[in-house]
């Protein structure tokens, strides 16, 4: 968890550097499209700091009021980031509408494009790294931050292409139009972030391939038990909660059934990073009476 916090803090530093470059590009040219790009970079910095705080909260151990831990704090970070992105998009759309009414000729567009291009390359490298590290470390906050940075890269690329066309054709109105297109893309990105985060807050199940893997591990390491049923999973940040019912012969001792559970827990936790396994043991007689399905 400490490495994820360090990555979030470093993301804020990179965001500040990119922000300075993009505002420099806007100051050089007076381009609304570059201004919209710079505005999104402000959100990147705020989002990185929000992710850092959320990761610190998520790292806190379980306590009396939060017996399952604080893992879902990361999802709140992603929801906040998505909401901020949507607000930025609305602001850009408003400014673009005003600018369409009175287009302005750009100043020193090539210099502005060069500065913004440098910022875009930095964002590309950093965004790819954040997404990869976030997935490796099972951190929704870092993945959301990385995806936002990469979304910024795509919008920046569109801005640069659009400004090139505006400069070549002399059509000043292309600048606010490009800004509006950027805003729509940002709005879509923010909505996707909120949707994905809400799924996590609603205890979304683990991916189908992970559930299949869990069922296979139960079959391979459950020797001595008769069957397993009601396998359930849910994600909470970097943790995956897994629970199921294990049917054993009625004459089996508590110690013997406990040994099977220990073996299953070790196998699943070794294969599924961040797994927390809970097993309910049932005697075969009760399972037969209830007509429970075999895994």
C-alpha positions as CSV (number, residue, x, y, z in Angstrom):
1,X,0.0,0.0,0.0
2,X,2.9,2.4,0.7
3,X,4.2,2.1,-2.9
4,X,0.7,3.0,-4.2
5,X,0.7,6.1,-1.9
6,X,4.1,7.0,-3.2
7,X,2.9,6.6,-6.8
8,X,-0.1,8.9,-6.1
9,X,2.1,11.5,-4.5
10,X,4.5,11.4,-7.5
11,X,1.5,11.7,-9.8
12,X,0.7,15.0,-8.2
13,X,4.2,16.2,-8.8
14,X,4.1,15.2,-12.4
15,X,0.7,16.8,-12.7
16,X,2.1,20.1,-11.5
17,X,4.9,20.0,-14.0
18,X,2.4,19.3,-16.9
19,X,0.1,21.9,-15.6
20,X,2.8,24.6,-15.7
21,X,3.7,23.6,-19.3
22,X,0.1,23.6,-20.5
23,X,-0.7,26.9,-19.0
24,X,2.5,28.2,-20.5
25,X,1.3,27.0,-23.9
26,X,-2.1,28.8,-23.4
27,X,-0.4,32.0,-22.2
28,X,1.8,32.0,-25.4
29,X,-1.1,31.5,-27.8
30,X,-4.3,32.6,-26.1
31,X,-5.9,29.4,-27.4
32,X,-9.2,28.3,-25.8
33,X,-8.4,24.7,-26.8
34,X,-5.1,24.9,-25.0
35,X,-6.8,26.5,-22.0
36,X,-9.3,23.6,-21.9
37,X,-6.4,21.2,-22.0
38,X,-4.7,23.0,-19.2
39,X,-7.9,23.1,-17.1
40,X,-8.1,19.4,-17.3
41,X,-4.5,19.2,-15.9
42,X,-5.7,21.0,-12.8
43,X,-8.1,18.2,-12.3
44,X,-5.2,15.7,-12.7
45,X,-3.4,17.3,-9.8
46,X,-6.5,17.5,-7.5
47,X,-7.3,13.9,-8.4
48,X,-3.8,12.7,-7.6
49,X,-4.0,14.3,-4.2
50,X,-7.4,12.8,-3.6
51,X,-6.1,9.4,-4.6
52,X,-3.2,9.8,-2.1
53,X,-5.5,10.6,0.7
54,X,-7.9,7.8,-0.2
55,X,-5.0,5.3,-0.3
56,X,-3.8,6.4,3.2
57,X,-7.3,5.9,4.5
58,X,-7.6,2.5,2.7
59,X,-4.4,1.4,4.3
60,X,-5.7,1.7,7.8
61,X,-6.4,-1.6,9.5
62,X,-9.8,-2.9,10.4
63,X,-11.3,-1.4,13.6
64,X,-14.4,-1.8,15.7
65,X,-16.4,0.5,13.5
66,X,-15.0,-0.9,10.2
67,X,-14.4,-4.6,10.8
68,X,-14.0,-5.3,7.1
69,X,-11.3,-2.6,6.8
70,X,-11.3,0.7,4.9
71,X,-10.6,-0.6,1.4
72,X,-13.5,1.1,-0.3
73,X,-12.0,4.5,0.3
74,X,-10.3,4.1,-3.0
75,X,-13.6,4.0,-4.8
76,X,-14.6,7.3,-3.3
77,X,-11.5,8.8,-4.7
78,X,-12.4,7.7,-8.2
79,X,-16.0,9.0,-7.8
80,X,-14.7,12.4,-6.7
81,X,-12.2,12.5,-9.7
82,X,-15.0,11.6,-12.1
83,X,-17.2,14.4,-10.7
84,X,-14.4,16.9,-11.0
85,X,-13.8,15.9,-14.6
86,X,-17.5,16.5,-15.4
87,X,-17.4,19.9,-13.8
88,X,-14.3,20.8,-15.9
89,X,-16.1,19.7,-19.1
90,X,-19.1,21.9,-18.3
91,X,-16.8,24.9,-17.7
92,X,-15.0,24.3,-21.0
93,X,-18.3,24.0,-22.9
94,X,-19.5,27.3,-21.5
95,X,-16.2,29.1,-22.6
96,X,-16.3,27.4,-26.0
97,X,-19.8,28.7,-26.6
98,X,-18.8,32.3,-25.8
99,X,-15.7,32.0,-28.0
100,X,-17.6,30.8,-31.0
101,X,-19.5,34.1,-30.9
102,X,-16.3,36.0,-31.2
103,X,-13.3,33.9,-32.5
104,X,-9.8,35.2,-31.8
105,X,-6.7,34.9,-33.9
106,X,-4.0,32.7,-32.2
107,X,-0.6,34.2,-31.3
108,X,2.6,32.2,-31.8
109,X,0.7,28.9,-32.3
110,X,3.8,26.8,-33.2
111,X,5.5,27.7,-29.9
112,X,2.4,26.8,-28.0
113,X,2.0,23.5,-29.8
114,X,5.6,22.6,-29.0
115,X,5.3,23.3,-25.3
116,X,1.9,21.4,-25.1
117,X,3.5,18.6,-27.1
118,X,6.2,18.1,-24.5
119,X,3.6,18.0,-21.7
120,X,1.6,15.4,-23.6
121,X,4.6,13.1,-24.0
122,X,5.2,13.3,-20.2
123,X,1.6,12.5,-19.5
124,X,1.7,9.5,-21.9
125,X,4.7,7.9,-20.2
126,X,3.3,8.6,-16.7
127,X,-0.3,7.5,-17.5
128,X,0.8,4.1,-18.9
129,X,2.9,3.5,-15.9
130,X,0.1,4.4,-13.5
131,X,-2.4,2.0,-15.1
132,X,0.1,-0.8,-15.1
133,X,1.1,-0.3,-11.5
134,X,-2.5,0.2,-10.4
135,X,-3.5,-3.1,-12.0
136,X,-0.5,-5.0,-10.6
137,X,-1.1,-3.6,-7.1
138,X,-4.9,-3.9,-7.5
139,X,-5.5,-0.2,-6.7
140,X,-8.7,1.3,-8.2
141,X,-7.5,4.8,-7.3
142,X,-4.2,4.5,-9.2
143,X,-6.0,2.9,-12.2
144,X,-8.6,5.7,-12.3
145,X,-5.8,8.3,-12.0
146,X,-3.8,6.6,-14.8
147,X,-6.9,6.4,-17.1
148,X,-7.6,10.1,-16.5
149,X,-4.1,11.0,-17.4
150,X,-4.3,8.9,-20.6
151,X,-7.6,10.5,-21.5
152,X,-5.8,13.8,-21.2
153,X,-3.2,12.5,-23.6
154,X,-5.8,11.7,-26.2
155,X,-7.5,15.1,-25.8
156,X,-4.2,16.8,-26.0
157,X,-3.4,15.0,-29.2
158,X,-6.7,16.1,-30.7
159,X,-6.0,19.7,-29.6
160,X,-2.6,19.7,-31.2
161,X,-4.0,18.4,-34.5
162,X,-6.9,20.8,-34.4
163,X,-4.6,23.8,-33.8
164,X,-2.4,22.7,-36.6
165,X,-5.4,22.8,-38.9
166,X,-6.5,26.2,-37.5
167,X,-3.1,27.6,-38.2
168,X,-2.8,26.2,-41.7
169,X,-6.3,27.3,-42.7
170,X,-6.5,30.6,-40.8
171,X,-10.0,29.6,-39.5
172,X,-10.0,31.0,-35.9
173,X,-13.4,29.4,-35.1
174,X,-11.7,26.0,-35.2
175,X,-10.1,26.8,-31.8
176,X,-13.4,27.0,-29.7
177,X,-14.9,24.1,-31.7
178,X,-11.9,21.9,-30.8
179,X,-12.3,23.0,-27.2
180,X,-16.0,21.9,-27.3
181,X,-15.0,18.5,-28.7
182,X,-12.4,18.1,-25.9
183,X,-15.1,18.9,-23.3
184,X,-17.4,16.2,-24.7
185,X,-14.6,13.7,-24.5
186,X,-13.8,14.7,-21.0
187,X,-17.4,14.5,-20.0
188,X,-17.6,10.9,-21.4
189,X,-14.4,10.0,-19.5
190,X,-15.7,11.4,-16.2
191,X,-19.0,9.5,-16.6
192,X,-17.1,6.2,-17.1
193,X,-15.0,6.8,-14.0
194,X,-18.1,7.4,-11.9
195,X,-19.9,4.4,-13.3
196,X,-16.9,2.0,-12.6
197,X,-16.4,3.3,-9.1
198,X,-20.1,3.0,-8.2
199,X,-19.9,-0.6,-9.3
200,X,-17.2,-1.2,-6.7
201,X,-19.2,0.6,-4.0
202,X,-22.1,-1.7,-4.8
203,X,-20.0,-4.8,-4.1
204,X,-19.5,-5.9,-7.7
205,X,-18.5,-9.5,-8.0
206,X,-15.0,-10.6,-9.1
207,X,-14.5,-11.2,-12.9
208,X,-15.9,-14.5,-14.2
209,X,-12.4,-15.9,-14.9
210,X,-11.5,-15.3,-11.3
211,X,-14.6,-17.0,-10.0
212,X,-13.8,-20.0,-12.3
213,X,-10.3,-20.1,-10.9
214,X,-11.6,-20.1,-7.3
215,X,-14.0,-23.0,-8.1
216,X,-11.1,-24.9,-9.7
217,X,-9.0,-24.4,-6.6
218,X,-11.8,-25.6,-4.3
219,X,-12.1,-28.8,-6.4
220,X,-8.3,-29.4,-6.5
221,X,-7.6,-28.7,-2.8
222,X,-10.9,-29.8,-1.2
223,X,-10.1,-33.5,-0.8
224,X,-12.2,-35.0,2.1
225,X,-15.1,-32.6,1.5
226,X,-18.2,-33.7,-0.5
227,X,-19.1,-30.5,-2.2
228,X,-19.1,-26.7,-2.2
229,X,-21.9,-24.3,-3.0
230,X,-23.0,-20.7,-2.8
231,X,-19.5,-19.4,-3.9
232,X,-19.7,-15.6,-3.6
233,X,-17.2,-12.8,-4.3
234,X,-17.0,-9.0,-4.0
235,X,-14.3,-6.5,-4.6
236,X,-13.3,-3.8,-2.1
237,X,-10.3,-1.9,-3.3
238,X,-7.3,-4.2,-3.3
239,X,-9.1,-6.9,-1.4
240,X,-11.4,-9.6,-2.8
241,X,-13.8,-11.2,-0.3
242,X,-14.6,-14.8,-1.0
243,X,-17.1,-17.0,0.9
244,X,-18.7,-20.3,0.3
245,X,-20.3,-23.3,2.0
246,X,-18.4,-26.5,2.3
247,X,-20.2,-29.8,2.8
248,X,-18.4,-32.6,4.7
249,X,-19.4,-36.0,6.0
250,X,-21.4,-35.8,9.2
251,X,-19.0,-38.1,11.1
252,X,-16.0,-35.9,10.3
253,X,-14.4,-34.3,13.3
254,X,-14.1,-30.5,13.8
255,X,-10.3,-30.8,13.5
256,X,-10.5,-32.7,10.2
257,X,-12.9,-30.2,8.6
258,X,-10.8,-27.3,10.0
259,X,-7.7,-28.8,8.3
260,X,-9.6,-28.9,4.9
261,X,-10.6,-25.3,5.4
262,X,-7.0,-24.2,6.2
263,X,-5.8,-26.0,3.0
264,X,-8.5,-24.3,0.9
265,X,-7.8,-20.9,2.3
266,X,-4.0,-21.2,1.7
267,X,-4.6,-22.3,-1.9
268,X,-7.0,-19.5,-2.7
269,X,-5.1,-16.8,-0.9
270,X,-1.9,-17.9,-2.7
271,X,-3.5,-17.7,-6.1
272,X,-5.8,-14.6,-5.7
273,X,-3.9,-11.5,-4.5
274,X,-5.6,-9.8,-1.6
275,X,-8.1,-12.6,-1.0
276,X,-10.0,-12.9,2.3
277,X,-11.7,-16.3,2.5
278,X,-14.6,-17.3,4.7
279,X,-15.8,-20.9,4.7
280,X,-19.1,-22.2,6.3
281,X,-18.9,-25.9,7.0
282,X,-22.0,-28.0,6.8
283,X,-22.7,-31.7,7.6
284,X,-23.8,-33.8,4.6
285,X,-27.1,-34.7,6.2
286,X,-28.2,-31.0,6.3
287,X,-27.0,-30.4,2.8
288,X,-29.0,-33.3,1.4
289,X,-32.2,-32.1,3.1
290,X,-31.8,-28.7,1.6
291,X,-31.1,-30.1,-1.9
292,X,-28.0,-27.9,-2.4
293,X,-26.2,-28.0,-5.8
294,X,-22.8,-29.6,-6.2
295,X,-20.1,-27.2,-7.4
